[in-house]
Amino acid sequence: MNPDNYNAFCASLEATSHVVQWGGAHVWKVGGKVFAIAGWSSGERLAVTFKCSEIAFDILKEQPGLRPAPYLASRGMSWIQRQTDESMSDAVLKDYLRESHRLVARKLPKRLRVELGMDA
């Protein structure tokens, strides 16, 4: 996945916003809360970080090309960073980004979800 594909996919998800911060990382948010971060691993490859369930975290952290997300996972949060596509294709990464968006959005206050057009 390249930065354009990543940004286009995240932009297609409901009620998202984009900001470049933290040293040039492309950060995607829903309701002001981060659900995806992309930056460059070792200056060359796009590394994508996303929230996942605790079960997915326990499985994914052991897979080649994936690791617990720096900073976030060390604070007890279930965030994974995909550094290479060795064990996670771009299609599967999109599924995890979609799920990360859903996990973050469902924790937003109901009032905010309504304002964002996410709850009828």
C-alpha positions in Angstrom: 0.0 0.0 0.0 1.3 3.4 -0.8 0.4 6.7 0.9 -2.1 7.7 -1.8 -3.9 4.3 -1.5 -3.9 4.6 2.3 -5.2 8.1 2.4 -7.9 7.4 -0.2 -9.1 4.4 1.6 -9.3 6.1 5.0 -11.0 9.1 3.4 -13.7 6.7 2.1 -14.7 5.7 5.7 -17.6 7.5 7.4 -17.0 10.9 9.2 -13.2 10.9 9.0 -10.7 13.7 9.1 -7.1 13.8 8.2 -4.1 15.6 9.7 -0.3 15.3 9.1 1.4 15.4 12.5 4.0 13.7 14.7 6.9 14.2 12.3 5.0 13.8 9.0 2.7 10.9 9.9 -0.7 10.7 8.1 -3.2 10.5 10.9 -6.8 9.6 10.4 -9.5 10.3 13.0 -13.2 9.8 13.5 -14.9 12.2 15.9 -11.4 13.6 16.8 -10.1 10.2 17.9 -7.3 8.4 16.0 -8.0 5.2 14.2 -5.1 4.9 11.8 -1.6 6.3 11.5 0.8 5.9 8.6 4.5 6.9 8.5 7.7 5.6 7.0 9.4 2.6 8.6 13.2 2.9 8.3 12.5 5.9 6.0 11.4 3.7 3.0 8.3 1.6 3.6 4.9 2.8 4.6 4.2 1.5 8.1 0.5 1.5 9.0 -0.7 1.5 12.6 -4.3 0.6 13.7 -6.4 -0.3 16.7 -7.7 -3.9 16.9 -9.4 -6.2 19.4 -7.4 -7.8 22.1 -7.7 -11.2 20.5 -6.5 -9.9 17.1 -3.6 -8.1 18.9 -2.5 -11.4 20.5 -2.4 -13.2 17.2 -1.1 -10.4 14.9 1.8 -9.3 17.2 3.5 -12.7 16.5 3.2 -12.5 12.7 6.1 -11.6 10.4 6.0 -8.0 9.2 3.7 -6.9 12.1 4.5 -5.7 15.6 2.9 -4.1 18.6 2.7 -0.4 17.7 5.5 1.6 19.3 4.3 3.9 22.1 0.6 2.8 22.0 1.1 -0.9 22.7 3.6 -0.2 25.4 0.9 1.6 27.3 -1.4 -1.4 27.2 -3.4 -0.5 24.1 -4.3 -3.0 21.4 -2.6 -1.3 18.4 -0.6 -3.1 15.7 1.8 -1.7 13.2 2.1 -3.3 9.8 5.7 -2.8 8.6 5.6 -5.1 5.6 3.0 -7.1 3.7 4.8 -10.4 4.5 1.8 -11.8 6.4 -0.9 -9.2 5.8 -2.0 -8.2 2.3 -3.3 -4.7 1.4 -6.8 -6.2 1.2 -6.6 -7.6 4.7 -5.1 -4.3 6.0 -8.1 -2.5 4.7 -10.3 -4.9 6.6 -8.4 -4.1 9.8 -8.5 -0.3 9.1 -12.3 -0.6 8.6 -12.5 -2.5 12.0 -10.3 0.1 13.7 -12.6 2.9 12.5 -15.6 0.9 13.8 -13.9 0.2 17.2 -13.0 3.9 17.7 -16.4 5.2 16.4 -18.4 3.0 18.7 -16.7 4.5 21.8 -17.7 8.0 20.8 -20.5 9.7 22.8 -23.9 9.1 21.2 -24.4 12.8 20.8 -21.2 13.1 18.7 -22.1 10.0 16.6 -25.5 11.7 15.8 -23.7 15.0 14.9 -21.4 13.1 12.6 -24.4 11.3 11.0 -23.3 7.9 12.2 -26.4 7.1 14.3 -29.9 7.7 13.1 
